Amino acid sequence: MSAPRPISKLLVANRGEIAVRVIRAAHEQGLRTVAVYSDADRTSLHVRMAHEAYRLGPPPPSASYLRIDLILEAARKSGADAIHPGYGFLAESAEFVEAIQEAGLIYVGPPASAMRAMGDKISARATVETSGVPLVPGATLTDVSDAAACRATADGVGYPLLVKASAGGGGKGMRLVRESAEVTGAIKRASGEALTAFGDGTVYLERFIEEPRHVEIQILADDHGTTIALGERECSVQRRHQKVIEETPSPAVDETLRAKMEAAAVACAESCGYRSAGTVEFLVGADRAFHFLEMNTRIQVEHPITELRYGVDLLAEQLRIAQGLPISFAGELPTPAGHAIEVRICAEDADHGFMPSTGTLGAVHLPGGPGVRCDGHVHFGQVVGLDYDNLLLKLIVHADSRGAAILRMKRALWETRLPGLTTNIPLLLRTLDDERFVSGNYDTSILDDSAAPEPDADDIMPVIAAALAMHRRIKKTHVPPSTASTQPSPWVAAGRSWWRR
Amino acid sequence: MARRGTRYYVQWAGEERVVEIRGGQAGLEVLVDGTVYPADVAAVENGDLLNLLVDGQSATYAVRFEDGAAMLSFHDREVRVPIEDERGRMARLATGGSRSGGADSEVKSVMPGVVKELLVAPDQPVQAGQALLILEAMKMENEIRAPREGVVERIHVEAGQAVEKGAQLVSLAPL
């Protein structure tokens, strides 16, 4: 079938792993690709993978990846006929969609009207309420200056409650409040953070469901009247309200619950005239009752687990739908098979408050072998700073059973080496060994008490490893330059300067 | 008679272990508290990783040295191992310095950011884990907490101030 709105050249308005993922999908469709970059990303992988690349500006997102005018200018210069937003940055900006369409280009994503209806938590609730989808109690605060009024509104929602930024997501500005006495301070801080991050200080208060599981449904909708659901993703392993491990199917969802949640997600998408790939997020309580949380009007970070279990390519479907084509398998839904798990490897110190870590990557080693997929943007010599999100790499595995998938992920993580940065790999490995995770009986609190094991006096490896490393360092400084190793890496230099001090 | 090798003093699991390394070209002999371990270490991946074989057990790790400790990153864990050689040890003993003394009485910034809000005042007693200040970085507001109980001796920063990684934030004195 020939496309009513054919795309020949796609601009990817993003960076990092999702820019790489979109470029891969586009290349498999035979499209030309255009990257955009900030000064911090001149040498990044997406710039090198795309056929063309255009500079946006300095590193801060407000001067680069959030500049609609500069992105449209790059599209004009390159002659791109479509723009994919990835996730984050402008991915949920209706204004961006409209600007693209006014320029006569195709936006690879939902219509601005659907984004407006679902992108904001308040209007999303109003929209889905009419379709009978169950909601969590909540309220909006646009003006946070009157402490007494804020507190009264919060008391109306009930405790415990979450305070979060009304715009955007990703856990920014989010706080848990258990008592009325603490709520005004939390609202003030969340509003300040929201203002910094999104330019909008509006906060949303939401009743906190105890022992909740975070389960979401993937949907796809095309211009030909088809809206389908592709099962759930279990996203309950979170730190600071950000997902760390996702799996499908969810150990908490049986066929009956899945059918109900899929129907609710489809109703939700249809209620706002949705097109493209989207995700409807639910909280599932200990009683297996589910509540609508929000709809993400974009591709999700964790989309690959759905791809592996259903044997589909969600990015390719997005590109088809954007061109006016029907979903490729709309006539016959793919049969799900096996179990898929994704972990997010981030540059952070999980044992010290998840503080982001920075540095220069050495020789990166990525896992291979059966059933393992790496979606990342890491490379030798990559400088990881604080300008952007600290996600480095996603590992996704697929196997016949959940048990086999866990074993496969553990061996894949064991193989992964990212020297030069502190990462959350130790946390991921011990979570995969956590008996709550292994049993499948876990909720969003699973990481709250996770701690590195105490050193074992009988374990002699670290003692010898430290001594030999120092010995090598010292001996190396005594070796004549001609026989010394040619190029000391950054940490060798760091070690030496410490030694010489 | 065995020639005396180079000695390193390593803190591990609350104990000091003395590691002696002998030999050179033909291979190394490693003694830990007098017990001999057959060991071999080889640089791999452009020198960014070391592969260690101890009595047939294999471990590959990255290492960097900071504040008198080796930060070792193995496949599945990252550990901090305080270590000194003989020269460092003698220099320290000569000046009467204690090993990693008062290390956690100084609260430092682990990343660049901006101090958003101070939550404690000088002379205020604090519990271990109590929030001392809010540091904004990566667009997140991070609570910087007390590593142990104590009294706030000095606050080195003020609200609105930008700080570098490693900057002193708060000094704690014992209760």
HADDOCK unambig.tbl for C-alpha pairs under 7 A between the chains (distance, minus, plus):
assign (segid A and resid 172 and name CA) (segid B and resid 140 and name CA) 6.19 0.50 0.50
assign (segid A and resid 197 and name CA) (segid B and resid 139 and name CA) 6.06 0.50 0.50
assign (segid A and resid 362 and name CA) (segid B and resid 48 and name CA) 5.89 0.50 0.50
assign (segid A and resid 363 and name CA) (segid B and resid 45 and name CA) 5.76 0.50 0.50
assign (segid A and resid 363 and name CA) (segid B and resid 46 and name CA) 6.90 0.50 0.50
assign (segid A and resid 363 and name CA) (segid B and resid 48 and name CA) 6.37 0.50 0.50
assign (segid A and resid 386 and name CA) (segid B and resid 138 and name CA) 6.01 0.50 0.50
assign (segid A and resid 387 and name CA) (segid B and resid 138 and name CA) 6.92 0.50 0.50
assign (segid A and resid 414 and name CA) (segid B and resid 75 and name CA) 5.50 0.50 0.50
assign (segid A and resid 414 and name CA) (segid B and resid 76 and name CA) 6.55 0.50 0.50
assign (segid A and resid 419 and name CA) (segid B and resid 48 and name CA) 6.49 0.50 0.50
assign (segid A and resid 419 and name CA) (segid B and resid 62 and name CA) 5.94 0.50 0.50
assign (segid A and resid 425 and name CA) (segid B and resid 76 and name CA) 6.64 0.50 0.50
assign (segid A and resid 426 and name CA) (segid B and resid 76 and name CA) 4.83 0.50 0.50
assign (segid A and resid 426 and name CA) (segid B and resid 77 and name CA) 4.90 0.50 0.50
assign (segid A and resid 429 and name CA) (segid B and resid 76 and name CA) 6.77 0.50 0.50
assign (segid A and resid 455 and name CA) (segid B and resid 12 and name CA) 6.98 0.50 0.50
assign (segid A and resid 455 and name CA) (segid B and resid 13 and name CA) 5.00 0.50 0.50
assign (segid A and resid 456 and name CA) (segid B and resid 13 and name CA) 5.90 0.50 0.50
assign (segid A and resid 457 and name CA) (segid B and resid 12 and name CA) 6.68 0.50 0.50
assign (segid A and resid 457 and name CA) (segid B and resid 13 and name CA) 5.11 0.50 0.50
assign (segid A and resid 463 and name CA) (segid B and resid 10 and name CA) 6.43 0.50 0.50
assign (segid A and resid 463 and name CA) (segid B and resid 12 and name CA) 6.82 0.50 0.50
assign (segid A and resid 465 and name CA) (segid B and resid 52 and name CA) 7.00 0.50 0.50
assign (segid A and resid 466 and name CA) (segid B and resid 70 and name CA) 5.96 0.50 0.50
assign (segid A and resid 466 and name CA) (segid B and resid 81 and name CA) 6.87 0.50 0.50
assign (segid A and resid 467 and name CA) (segid B and resid 8 and name CA) 6.15 0.50 0.50
assign (segid A and resid 467 and name CA) (segid B and resid 19 and name CA) 6.72 0.50 0.50
assign (segid A and resid 489 and name CA) (segid B and resid 48 and name CA) 6.74 0.50 0.50
assign (segid A and resid 491 and name CA) (segid B and resid 64 and name CA) 5.59 0.50 0.50
assign (segid A and resid 494 and name CA) (segid B and resid 65 and name CA) 6.98 0.50 0.50
assign (segid A and resid 495 and name CA) (segid B and resid 64 and name CA) 5.97 0.50 0.50
assign (segid A and resid 495 and name CA) (segid B and resid 65 and name CA) 4.96 0.50 0.50
assign (segid A and resid 498 and name CA) (segid B and resid 65 and name CA) 6.89 0.50 0.50
assign (segid A and resid 498 and name CA) (segid B and resid 66 and name CA) 6.84 0.50 0.50
